[in-house]
Amino acid sequence: MCPALTLGSETTVADTIAHARQKMEAARAKADDIAVVTDFIGRFYRTVAPGDIQGKPLEYLYGAARSAWTLAQRRKPGTLAIRAFNPTADDTGWACEHTVIEMVNDDMPFLVDTVTAALNDLDIEVHGIIHPLIAVERDAEGALVRLLPEGSETGLAESVMHVEVTRQTEAAKLDLIAARLDEVLADVRLAVEDWAAMRARVDEALEADFPEDDCHECRAFLDWLKVHHFTFLGSRVYTAVDEDGAPALRLDPASGLGILRDPERRVFDELQTNAAGQVETRILNQEGPPLLVAKSVRRATVHRPASMDAIVVKRRDAEGRVTGIWLFLGLFTAEVYTNSPLMVPMLRGKITRVIAAAGFRRNSHDGKKLLSILENLPRDELFQSSEEHLLAVAVGILQLQERRRVALFLREDDFQRFISCLVYIPRDRFDTPLRLAIQEILAQAFDGEILAYYT
């Protein structure tokens, strides 16, 4: 989509409005009704790329906009109005070769990304999206009273979405689409509604009694998270308890925020029956780091379908004993993966210590090479690896510089849920069949399944 209209799209929209007026006048519609519907049609197509509507039949353009207008007539704030259907001239008065999904919702971040990702997960191809934002006034029952002037800061800001996907002929599949989108957009609503509360909980964690050596780095990292480097999707509070002589974490069921409001939602223990115990042992280790960054095996339903990042901050009493944790679940923003890790609190200190442990001066030839290797490692490896493991991997990669051979570096997740495999091969030998063969070898060797790969 483009932010501004060209003359071609302006002409198409004007023709569509004229067609709508003619149709409604022929049906003896009231002048006020004609005015408001044509106003909506103009807003509906205003930011659509010219190529997406030029050449389309006026009956189709009018029908698509009028159908969305009909759906928008009644919706209570805080709810989603949705329908998935196959328009035909006989049933709806307009036809479309694709299945159409219409939604009216509160305006929120991540709507288009979330809808597209959910449809891709259902293996449904998206052919086009129209997504105007409108300001409206509704009565107590959710009935539309009137459209407010564009740019109005009063009333309700609403998202109207028209999505065309590959035609689905089974009623059950249409129901599945509507149900899945309702589910993921409910998650968007939870995350958006509790966003401020989750940031306030970070402020609470900033007041934690961190060990003196880690105090500055941990607080700097938490402050950094809040400055648009982390998309907060959920949070919880756990209390440390003793269960049959073993340390354990007990969820405060009223503490859930965002997508973790439901206490039944899991974060860590989906893959192994012993994973929960591993998590608790690692977290409650009095000598362990005061702040942990881990990967949840749950994929995000909001924004982008990646495994979510889990940030654990330990709570301590006056004697320094771990009494519980704050848990934050979400996604690091894209710039975290593209910018230098030296810009990330906690990572820059880790990298500096690894280079020092290797015995290299920072500005020496080998020191610069080691720094380049560390800067180009996957961010998840930098966040989750111990300094000892990073040192071994970085030095191993450095030793590969003069050799044309394959190398494999393995890291078992601290919570024993997955294995991370870094495979290095000469560039001129790499191709897709080789990558698939490597994946198959690794899956067989570990008797597991490939969760994700990155080149």
C-alpha positions, 0 to 999 in steps of 0.5 A: 500500500502507498501513503498517497493517492495518484491520479489513477486511483483518485479517478477510480475512487471517484468513479466508484463513489459516483456508481454508489450514488447512482445505485442508491438513488435508484433504490430511493435511498435518503440523501443523508444515507447516500452522503454517509455511505459515499463518504465511507467509500472514499475513506475505504479506498483512500490509501489503497495502491492504485494498481490494487483497484484500477481495472476492477469492476465498479460493482465489485469496488462498490460491493466490497466497500458497502459490505464492510460498511454493513459489518461496521454498523454494530460492534461493541468496543473491545470486541471484534466483528468478523466474517469470512465468506465467498461473495457471489452476485446472487447472494451478496450482489457482488462477486469476488474470485477470492474468499473475503475476510472482513473485520472491524476492530479497535485500532491497535498496533500489530493488526495487519502483521498478526492477521497475515501471520495467522493466515500463513500458519493456516497455509492460506495465501493472502492476495490483498489487504485494504485497511482504512482507519476511521473515527466513529461514534457508537451508542451504548449498544454498539450501533454506529451513530455517525462517522467523525471527521477524519483526524478527529481525536474524539470518538472511537478509532477503529480498524476496518480490514478487508482481506482477500485470500485463496478461495476456500470452499468448505464452510468448516474452513471458513469457520476455522479462519474466523475462529483463528483470527478472533483468537490471535486478535484477542491476544493483540488486545490483551498485550495492548491493554496491559502494555503500560502495566507490563512496563510499570512492572519493569520499573518494579523490577528495576528496584530489585536488590541486584548483586553489586557486580551485576547491579549497573548492567542489569538495570541498564538492560531493563531500562534499554528494554523499555526504549522500544527494544522489546515488544511486551506480550505478557508478564507474570510473578512467581514466588519461590516455595519449598515442595517436598524439600525441593525448590519450586516456583509457584505462580501468583494467578492474579499477576498475569498480564497480557497474553499471560492473564490466563494462568493455564498458558505455558511458557517453558514446559511444553516439550519435556515433562522434566523441563519445569523442574530444570527451569526452577532449578536454574532460576532458583540457583542462589549463585546464578545470574540475577537476570536470565534471557531464555527462549520460550518454545511458544511461538508468538501469535502477535506481530510475528510468528517467532519463538518468544523471548523470556526475560527472568528477573530474580527477586531477593530478600534482605539477606540476598535469598531468591524469593521469586521472579518477575517474568516478561514474555515478548519479542526483541524488536528487529533492530536488536538483531541488526544493530551491533550487540555492543549497543546492547547493555549486558551483551557489550559487557559479556563480549568485552569479558570474552575477548579479555578471557581469550588473552587478546588486546581489544585493538590487536589483530586477533582481538579485532577478528574475535570482536567481529566474530562475536558481533556476527553471532546470532543474537540468541546465542549471545543472550543465552550462552555463558561466557565460557561457551562463547569463548570456546565458540569464538576461538573455534571460529577464529581458528577456522579462518585459514581452513576450508572445512566444516565445523559444528558448534553445539549448545544445549539450552540451560533448561534442556528443551532444545539444542542450538547448532551452529554449522560452518561450511565453505561458502562455495559449497553451500546450497539448499540441498546441502542445508536440508541434508544437514538439517536431516542429519541433526534431527536424526542425531538428536532424535528431534525435530527442526524448530527453525533455521537461519542462514 
